[in-house]
Amino acid sequence: MLRPRLSFLNHQLLQRTVVTQARVSITNDNKTEQQDQKNDNESSVSSNTPPRRPVTHQFTHQVTNQVPPLEYNDLYKTDLTLREFVTKENKGQIKDMGVELGTFHWLEQGQTANRYPPTLSQFDRYGQRIDEVHFHPVYHDLMQVGMRYGVHSVAWESLPGSTTSFNPHGHLQHTAGLYILTQVEAGVCCPLSMTYSGYPVLHRYLHCTSKKLTNSFPLDKILSRKYDSRCLPANIKTGLTIGMALTEKQGGSDVRANTTKAYCDNAEEKRYVLVGHKWFCSAPMSDGFLVLAQIHNDNNPKSSSTNIPSCFFVPRWLPNGERNPFYIQRLKDKLGNRSNASSEIEFNNTQGWLLGKEHDGVKVILEMINGTRLDSATSSAALMRQALVQATWHARHRKAFGQLLIDQPLMKQVLVDLLLESEAATALVMYLATLFDATYNNIHSNNTGEIVALARIATALAKFWICKRTPETTYEALECLGGAGYVEESMMPRIYREAPLNSIWEGSGNVICLDILRSMKKSPASLQAYLSFIHETKGSNKHLDAAVEHVEKHLLSKDLSVNMLERHARTLATQLALCLQGALLVRRLPPSVSDAFCASRLGPNRGSIFGDLPMNIDTDVLLKRLPF
């Protein structure tokens, strides 16, 4: 009786042991599986890579003739026009930036930043007003890499061992850096551009205000390459960014119609109290803003009726460490540029410090506007370039009617035409950056005045024309991909939605054209500097010579009335921009490029759509300049 009992107990014990071991084994397997899944998730967050070995044998068909993911494209090495201007001698970190940002990982970061737009928290959980904007982590990653390469600061950084001399190629390196970063994601370029453009204004005027303010807002932190996203007083942070808020609901680009009022609170410190609103304030999480407002004096109504705004600096935090009343009413639901927060704001007892003289705000802000207009043109040129990259990659790998698209004569025409548009845009913005370097650094001290005059009109022309051409260029590139370019998994919809933006920001097309006319009238030296630059290439290309002659004879005729000149301002701006691009390509790029550009844009047989090129253009030579 005892033996069967022991046998039964041993059998139960054995079963329990086996079950326990099995449970341990299953538990360990689950832990291993969970850890593998966790590692996969972490790796997908830290380093985006395309899916490996997707299944091509489906239940109903086999998937063939598909374009592989673009895993790497050196954004510096493959761009021949960029390399023409950014060389071994002046490149700084641009080559390294092109290598790092040309990966699938960073392109996917840009996609993610747009897929999850920022959100607004007006109040904390206790009902207290905070007005803070929250971004997806990848937005901060993109901001960090942009600031690490000094996109916002490199133009204003002092040379080693000097406290007065700027980097002699700083504006070129800034422009090239912005151009590369925009190809990955344009949204973060807005705060970086405003910081770059706002620094010289603050450097010129902020020291004339309150010492308390300058101590609490150290300008050297604007040049810091450390990104600090925290909403804290400026003197606590490791890096600062600058924004601006100019336009209002009733006026838009007509800033003289602004109604935001500024009441003097302390004349000695130039401190004012602002009351009003702004219809468009981009990057509202910046640490300080340049703002236009009308000075209002109850004791002297006459001084309040000039309708000429003044410029103020409005920090998010006051010198005493308290929040400055800065009420974000809502975030814009925009067509594109979705990773970047654009907002409507209100001022109520908000403190701002006067920059420059009273009623001199337009003059003060113009220095910042010139920088952001250069950046608008640069960002548009970058969108063209990335669209060309995507179209070329697709054409190199996709077959139709038994041939690769890149080998088909009509597709060659389209790609070459896109190439010409892109290279002319890139060349113009990079050349403009060298003019900015010469202007700020007196590289050519014997003719600085002429360079300033040329930069003034050329910047407006580039802003108008390049930004105008971008939507059409990006659409044509999208069409090269067909349906694959129309789905959100592709980056082409994001580029296409971004394309109209820069033509609207910092002055829409009509505003820029009128500004060009005012510049020609107010400063005849700007037009003369332009014509001198163009005439230096006379005899190099017959189509360019004929176009310049036509402009001088008909569009710049002194017989034209003011009304007629204004009516045809877009025609004039277009022809001036095309002649400027043609002359620049004649100077800097191979004849195969400049001849094709001038023949297709300025010649008698110019087409009205992409791919409609003159018959004598050697497309096979130009195809060698494509990125792939």
C-alpha positions in Angstrom: 0.0 0.0 0.0 2.9 2.3 0.8 4.7 1.7 -2.5 1.7 2.8 -4.7 1.1 5.8 -2.5 4.8 7.0 -2.9 4.6 6.2 -6.6 1.5 8.4 -6.9 3.2 11.3 -5.0 6.4 11.0 -7.1 4.3 11.1 -10.3 2.4 14.2 -9.1 5.7 15.9 -8.1 7.2 15.0 -11.5 4.2 16.5 -13.3 4.4 19.7 -11.2 8.1 19.9 -12.0 7.5 19.4 -15.8 4.7 21.9 -15.8 6.8 24.4 -13.8 9.7 24.0 -16.1 7.4 24.4 -19.1 5.9 27.5 -17.6 9.4 28.9 -16.9 10.4 28.0 -20.5 7.2 29.7 -21.9 7.8 32.7 -19.7 11.4 33.0 -20.8 10.3 32.6 -24.4 7.7 35.4 -24.0 10.3 37.6 -22.3 12.7 37.0 -25.2 10.0 37.7 -27.7 8.9 40.9 -25.9 12.5 42.0 -25.6 13.0 41.4 -29.4 9.9 43.4 -30.1 11.0 46.2 -27.8 14.4 46.3 -29.5 12.7 46.4 -32.9 10.5 49.3 -31.7 13.4 51.2 -30.2 15.5 50.7 -33.4 12.6 52.0 -35.5 12.5 55.1 -33.4 16.2 55.7 -33.2 17.1 54.8 -36.8 14.5 54.7 -39.6 15.3 52.1 -42.3 13.1 50.9 -45.2 11.3 47.5 -44.7 13.6 44.6 -45.6 12.7 42.0 -48.2 9.0 42.8 -48.6 6.9 39.9 -49.9 6.6 40.2 -53.7 4.6 36.9 -54.3 1.0 37.9 -53.4 -2.0 35.5 -53.5 -3.2 36.9 -56.9 0.0 38.3 -58.5 3.7 38.9 -58.3 4.8 42.5 -57.6 7.5 43.6 -60.1 8.9 46.8 -61.6 8.9 48.7 -58.3 11.2 51.5 -57.4 13.5 50.6 -54.5 13.5 53.0 -51.5 16.0 55.9 -51.8 18.2 54.9 -48.9 21.0 57.4 -49.4 21.8 60.5 -51.5 24.7 62.7 -50.6 23.0 66.1 -50.7 26.3 67.9 -51.3 28.3 65.6 -53.6 25.5 64.9 -56.1 24.6 68.6 -56.5 27.0 70.0 -59.1 25.6 73.6 -58.9 25.9 73.7 -55.1 29.5 72.5 -55.4 30.3 75.2 -57.9 29.6 77.8 -55.2 30.4 75.9 -52.0 33.9 74.8 -52.6 36.8 73.2 -50.6 37.9 76.7 -49.6 34.6 78.0 -48.2 32.4 74.9 -47.4 32.8 74.9 -43.7 30.7 71.9 -42.5 28.4 71.8 -45.5 29.9 68.7 -46.9 29.5 66.9 -43.6 25.9 68.1 -43.4 25.1 66.8 -46.9 26.5 63.4 -46.0 24.6 63.1 -42.7 21.2 64.4 -43.9 21.1 62.4 -47.1 20.0 59.3 -45.4 16.6 57.5 -45.4 16.5 58.0 -41.6 16.3 61.8 -41.9 13.9 61.9 -44.7 11.6 59.7 -42.6 12.0 62.0 -39.7 10.7 64.8 -41.9 7.7 62.7 -42.8 6.9 61.9 -39.2 7.2 65.5 -38.1 4.5 66.4 -40.6 2.3 63.4 -39.8 2.1 64.6 -36.1 1.7 68.4 -36.1 2.2 70.5 -33.0 -0.6 71.0 -30.4 -1.4 74.0 -28.2 -1.8 74.0 -24.4 -3.3 77.3 -23.4 -3.7 76.2 -19.7 -2.1 73.8 -17.3 -4.2 71.2 -15.4 -5.0 73.8 -12.7 -6.5 76.3 -15.2 -3.5 78.6 -15.2 -2.5 80.2 -18.5 0.8 78.9 -20.0 0.4 79.2 -23.8 2.9 76.5 -24.8 3.1 74.5 -28.0 4.1 70.9 -27.9 5.9 69.1 -30.8 6.6 65.5 -31.8 10.1 64.5 -30.6 11.4 64.2 -34.2 10.7 67.9 -34.7 13.2 68.6 -31.8 15.7 66.2 -33.4 15.5 68.2 -36.7 15.9 71.5 -34.8 18.8 70.1 -33.0 20.7 69.0 -36.1 20.0 72.3 -37.8 21.4 74.3 -34.9 24.3 71.9 -34.5 25.4 72.8 -38.0 24.8 76.5 -37.3 22.1 77.2 -39.9 20.9 80.0 -37.6 24.3 81.3 -36.5 27.2 80.6 -38.8 26.8 84.0 -40.6 27.3 85.9 -37.4 29.9 83.9 -35.7 33.2 85.6 -35.1 36.4 84.3 -36.5 38.7 82.4 -34.1 40.7 84.9 -32.1 38.5 87.8 -33.2 35.5 89.5 -31.6 34.6 91.8 -34.5 35.2 90.0 -37.8 32.4 87.7 -39.0 33.0 84.4 -40.9 33.8 85.7 -44.4 31.7 82.9 -45.9 29.1 82.7 -43.2 26.0 83.8 -45.3 27.0 81.3 -48.0 27.3 78.5 -45.4 24.0 79.6 -43.9 22.3 79.5 -47.2 23.8 76.2 -48.2 22.9 74.7 -44.8 19.3 75.9 -45.1 19.1 74.5 -48.6 20.2 71.1 -47.5 18.0 71.0 -44.4 14.9 72.1 -46.3 15.3 69.1 -48.6 14.7 67.0 -45.5 12.1 69.1 -43.8 11.1 72.7 -44.4 9.1 73.3 -41.2 12.1 73.7 -38.8 13.7 76.1 -41.2 11.2 78.8 -40.3 12.5 79.4 -36.8 16.1 79.0 -37.9 15.6 81.5 -40.7 14.0 84.1 -38.4 16.8 83.6 -35.8 19.4 84.2 -38.5 17.6 87.3 -39.8 16.6 88.7 -36.5 20.1 88.6 -34.9 21.6 91.7 -36.7 18.5 93.8 -35.8 18.8 92.9 -32.1 22.6 93.3 -32.2 22.2 96.8 -33.6 19.4 98.1 -31.3 18.8 96.0 -28.2 21.8 97.5 -26.3 20.1 100.9 -26.5 17.2 99.7 -24.3 17.2 98.5 -20.7 20.2 97.0 -19.1 17.8 94.7 -17.2 16.5 93.4 -20.5 19.9 92.9 -22.1 21.1 91.0 -18.9 18.1 88.8 -19.0 18.3 88.2 -22.8 22.0 87.5 -23.6 22.5 87.9 -27.4 25.4 85.5 -27.5 22.9 82.7 -26.7 21.2 83.4 -30.1 24.5 82.2 -31.7 24.7 79.1 -29.5 24.6 75.8 -31.4 22.8 74.1 -28.6 19.1 73.6 -29.1 17.0 74.2 -26.0 13.3 73.6 -26.4 12.4 74.4 -22.8 10.0 77.3 -22.1 12.2 79.1 -19.6 13.7 82.6 -19.1 16.4 83.3 -21.7 19.3 83.7 -19.2 18.6 80.1 -18.0 18.6 78.4 -21.4 21.5 77.2 -23.4 20.3 78.4 -26.8 17.7 80.9 -28.0 15.6 81.4 -31.1 13.9 84.5 -32.5 10.5 85.0 -34.2 8.5 87.8 -35.6 4.8 88.9 -35.6 4.0 91.6 -38.1 0.7 91.1 -39.9 -2.8 91.6 -38.6 -6.3 90.5 -39.7 -7.3 93.8 -41.4 -4.1 94.6 -43.2 -2.0 91.5 -44.0 1.1 92.8 -45.9 -0.1 96.4 -45.4 1.5 96.8 -42.0 0.6 100.5 -42.0 -2.9 99.4 -41.4 -1.9 97.7 -38.1 -4.0 98.6 -35.1 -1.9 97.1 -32.3 -1.2 100.0 -29.9 2.0 100.6 -27.9 1.8 102.8 -24.8 5.0 104.2 -23.3 5.6 102.7 -19.8 9.2 103.8 -19.2 10.8 106.3 -21.6 14.3 105.9 -20.3 14.2 102.1 -20.8 12.2 102.4 -24.0 9.7 100.0 -22.5 6.1 100.0 -23.8 2.9 98.2 -23.1 1.3 96.5 -26.1 -2.4 95.9 -26.7 -3.7 94.2 -29.8 -3.3 91.1 -32.0 -1.3 89.4 -34.7 -3.0 87.2 -37.4 0.2 85.2 -38.2 2.9 84.5 -35.7 5.1 81.6 -36.8 7.2 79.6 -34.3 5.4 81.0 -31.2 7.7 79.0 -29.0 10.6 81.3 -29.9 12.2 83.1 -27.0 11.7 86.6 -28.4 9.8 88.4 -31.2 10.2 91.4 -33.4 6.7 93.1 -33.4 5.2 96.1 -35.3 2.8 98.3 -33.4 1.5 101.9 -33.5 2.7 104.2 -30.7 -0.3 105.7 -29.0 0.0 108.9 -27.0 -3.2 110.0 -25.2 -1.6 113.4 -24.5 -0.5 114.0 -28.1 -3.1 112.6 -30.5 -1.1 114.1 -33.4 1.8 111.8 -32.8 -0.5 108.8 -32.8 -2.0 109.5 -36.2 1.1 108.9 -38.4 0.1 105.4 -39.3 3.8 104.5 -39.5 4.4 101.6 -37.1 7.3 101.2 -34.7 9.3 98.1 -34.0 9.4 96.4 -30.6 11.2 93.4 -29.1 8.8 91.2 -27.1 10.4 88.5 -25.0 8.4 85.5 -23.9 9.8 86.0 -20.3 10.3 89.3 -18.6 13.6 90.4 -16.9 12.0 89.7 -13.5 11.6 86.0 -14.4 7.8 86.2 -15.0 5.9 85.2 -18.1 5.2 88.1 -20.5 1.5 88.1 -21.4 1.6 86.4 -24.8 -1.7 84.8 -25.5 -1.8 82.1 -28.2 -5.4 82.0 -29.4 -5.0 79.0 -31.8 -2.7 77.2 -34.1 -3.2 77.5 -37.9 -4.5 74.5 -39.7 -2.3 75.0 -42.8 -2.0 73.5 -46.2 1.6 72.6 -45.8 4.5 73.4 -43.4 2.6 71.4 -40.9 5.4 70.5 -38.6 6.0 74.1 -37.8 3.5 75.9 -35.5 1.9 79.1 -36.9 -0.4 80.9 -34.6 -2.8 83.8 -33.9 -1.8 85.7 -30.8 -3.1 88.6 -28.7 -1.2 91.1 -26.6 -2.8 92.5 -23.4 -0.5 94.4 -21.1 2.4 92.8 -22.9 5.7 94.4 -22.5 7.9 95.3 -25.5 11.0 97.4 -25.9 11.4 99.9 -28.7 14.0 99.1 -31.3 15.3 102.2 -33.2 13.3 105.4 -33.4 9.6 105.9 -33.0 7.6 105.4 -36.2 10.7 103.9 -37.8 9.5 100.3 -37.6 9.4 99.5 -41.3 13.0 100.6 -41.7 14.2 98.6 -38.7 12.3 95.4 -39.8 13.6 95.6 -43.4 17.0 94.2 -42.4 15.3 91.2 -41.0 12.9 90.9 -44.0 15.9 91.0 -46.5 17.3 87.9 -44.8 14.1 86.0 -44.6 13.4 86.8 -48.3 16.7 85.3 -49.2 15.8 82.3 -47.2 12.4 82.0 -48.8 14.0 81.8 -52.2 16.6 79.3 -50.9 13.9 77.1 -49.4 12.0 77.1 -52.7 15.2 76.2 -54.6 15.7 73.3 -52.1 12.2 72.0 -52.8 12.9 72.1 -56.5 16.1 70.2 -55.9 14.5 67.5 -53.8 11.6 67.1 -56.2 14.2 66.6 -59.0 16.0 64.0 -56.9 12.7 62.1 -56.3 11.8 62.2 -60.0 15.2 61.1 -61.2 15.4 58.2 -58.8 12.0 57.0 -60.0 12.9 57.4 -63.6 16.2 55.4 -63.1 14.4 52.4 -61.7 10.9 52.3 -63.3 10.2 50.7 -66.6 7.3 51.4 -69.0 6.8 50.0 -72.5 9.9 47.8 -72.1 12.3 50.7 -71.3 13.5 52.5 -68.2 11.8 55.9 -68.0 15.2 57.6 -68.0 15.9 56.1 -71.4 12.8 57.4 -73.0 13.3 60.6 -75.1 10.2 62.5 -73.8 11.1 61.8 -70.1 14.6 62.9 -70.8 13.2 66.2 -72.0 11.1 66.7 -68.9 14.0 65.8 -66.5 16.4 68.1 -68.3 13.9 70.9 -68.2 13.4 70.4 -64.4 17.2 70.3 -64.0 17.6 73.6 -65.8 15.0 75.2 -63.5 16.5 73.8 -60.4 20.1 74.7 -61.2 19.2 78.3 -62.1 17.4 78.7 -58.8 20.3 77.1 -56.8 22.9 79.3 -58.6 20.9 82.5 -57.9 20.4 81.9 -54.2 24.1 80.9 -53.7 25.3 83.9 -55.6 23.0 86.1 -53.5 24.6 84.7 -50.4 28.0 85.7 -51.6 26.7 89.2 -52.1 25.4 89.2 -48.5 28.9 88.1 -47.3 30.5 90.9 -49.3 28.0 93.4 -47.9 28.4 92.5 -44.2 32.1 91.7 -44.3 33.4 94.3 -46.8 35.3 91.6 -48.7 35.3 93.9 -51.7 35.8 97.2 -50.0 36.2 99.2 -53.2 32.7 98.6 -54.5 30.6 97.7 -51.4 28.0 100.3 -52.4 27.4 98.7 -55.8 27.2 95.2 -54.2 24.6 96.4 -51.6 22.6 97.9 -54.5 22.7 94.7 -56.5 21.8 92.6 -53.5 18.8 94.8 -52.8 17.1 94.3 -56.2 18.4 90.8 -56.8 17.0 89.5 -53.5 13.5 90.8 -54.4 13.8 89.3 -57.9 14.9 85.9 -56.6 12.1 85.9 -53.9 9.5 86.7 -56.6 10.6 84.4 -59.4 12.0 81.3 -57.7 9.1 81.1 -55.3 6.7 81.5 -58.2 8.3 78.7 -60.2 8.3 76.2 -57.3 4.7 74.9 -57.4 4.9 74.2 -61.1 8.3 72.6 -60.9 7.3 70.3 -58.0 4.0 69.4 -59.7 5.9 68.3 -62.8 8.3 66.2 -60.8 5.4 64.6 -58.9 3.8 63.7 -62.3 7.1 61.8 -63.2 6.2 59.4 -60.4 2.6 59.0 -61.5 0.3 57.5 -58.9 3.2 56.6 -56.7 3.9 60.3 -56.2 0.3 61.1 -55.3 0.1 58.9 -52.2 1.2 60.1 -48.7 3.8 57.4 -48.3 5.8 59.3 -50.9 7.3 62.6 -49.8 6.1 64.3 -53.0 2.7 65.4 -51.6 4.5 67.0 -48.7 6.8 68.9 -51.1 3.9 69.9 -53.3 1.9 71.3 -50.3 5.0 73.2 -49.2 5.6 74.7 -52.7 3.3 77.7 -52.6 4.3 78.8 -49.1 7.3 80.9 -49.8 5.6 82.9 -52.5 3.1 84.0 -49.8 5.4 84.6 -46.8 7.5 87.7 -46.6 5.5 89.4 -49.3 3.3 87.8 -52.0 4.1 88.1 -55.7 2.4 91.5 -56.2 3.9 93.0 -53.1 7.4 92.0 -54.2 6.8 93.4 -57.7 5.7 96.7 -56.3 8.7 96.7 -54.0 11.0 96.2 -57.0 9.4 99.2 -58.7 9.9 101.3 -55.5 13.5 100.1 -55.2 14.2 101.2 -58.8 12.6 104.6 -58.2 14.0 105.3 -54.7 17.4 103.9 -55.4 18.3 104.1 -59.1 21.7 102.7 -58.2 20.1 99.2 -57.7 18.9 99.1 -61.3 22.2 100.4 -62.5 24.1 97.8 -60.5 21.8 95.1 -62.0 22.4 96.3 -65.6 26.1 96.6 -65.1 26.2 92.9 -63.9 24.1 91.9 -67.0 26.1 93.9 -69.5 29.4 92.2 -68.4 28.2 89.1 -70.1 27.2 90.8 -73.4 28.2 88.8 -76.4 28.2 85.5 -74.5 24.7 84.4 -75.5 22.6 85.8 -78.3 19.3 85.0 -76.6 20.4 86.7 -73.4 21.6 89.8 -75.4 18.2 90.0 -77.2 16.2 89.7 -74.0 18.2 92.4 -72.2 17.8 94.7 -75.2 14.0 94.1 -75.1 13.8 94.8 -71.4 15.8 98.1 -71.7 13.9 99.3 -74.8 10.3 98.4 -73.8 9.9 97.6 -70.1 12.4 100.2 -68.7 11.4 102.9 -71.2 11.0 106.4 -69.6 7.9 106.9 -71.8 6.0 104.4 -69.7 3.5 106.0 -67.3 3.5 105.0 -63.6 0.2 103.2 -64.1 1.4 101.3 -67.1 4.6 100.3 -65.3 2.7 99.1 -62.3 0.3 97.1 -64.6 3.2 95.3 -66.1 5.3 94.9 -63.0 5.1 91.1 -63.1 6.2 91.1 -66.7 9.2 93.3 -65.8 10.1 91.3 -62.7 9.9 88.0 -64.6 12.2 89.2 -67.4 14.6 90.8 -65.0 14.8 87.6 -63.0 15.3 85.4 -66.1 18.0 87.7 -67.5 19.8 87.7 -64.1 19.7 83.9 -64.0 20.9 83.6 -67.6 23.8 86.0 -67.0 24.8 84.1 -63.8 24.7 80.7 -65.5 26.9 82.2 -68.4 29.4 83.3 -65.7 29.5 80.2 -63.5 28.1 77.0 -65.1 29.2 75.1 -68.3 28.0 76.4 -71.7 25.7 73.3 -72.1 23.7 74.6 -69.1 23.7 78.3 -69.8 23.0 77.9 -73.5 20.1 75.5 -72.9 18.6 77.8 -70.2 18.8 80.9 -72.3 17.4 79.2 -75.4 14.5 77.6 -73.4 13.7 80.6 -71.2 14.7 83.7 -73.3 14.8 82.4 -76.9 12.1 82.7 -79.5 11.2 79.0 -79.3 10.7 78.9 -75.6 7.9 76.5 -74.5 5.1 77.1 -72.0 5.3 73.7 -70.2 8.1 71.5 -68.9 9.6 69.3 -71.6 8.9 71.7 -74.4 12.5 72.5 -75.2 14.1 73.8 -78.4 15.3 71.0 -80.7 19.0 72.0 -80.6 19.5 71.3 -76.9 21.8 68.3 -76.2 19.8 66.5 -73.5 22.3 63.6 -73.3 25.0 66.0 -72.1 22.7 67.6 -69.5 21.5 64.2 -68.2 24.9 63.7 -66.8 24.2 66.5 -64.3 21.3 64.7 -62.8 21.8 63.4 -59.2 21.6 59.7 -60.3 
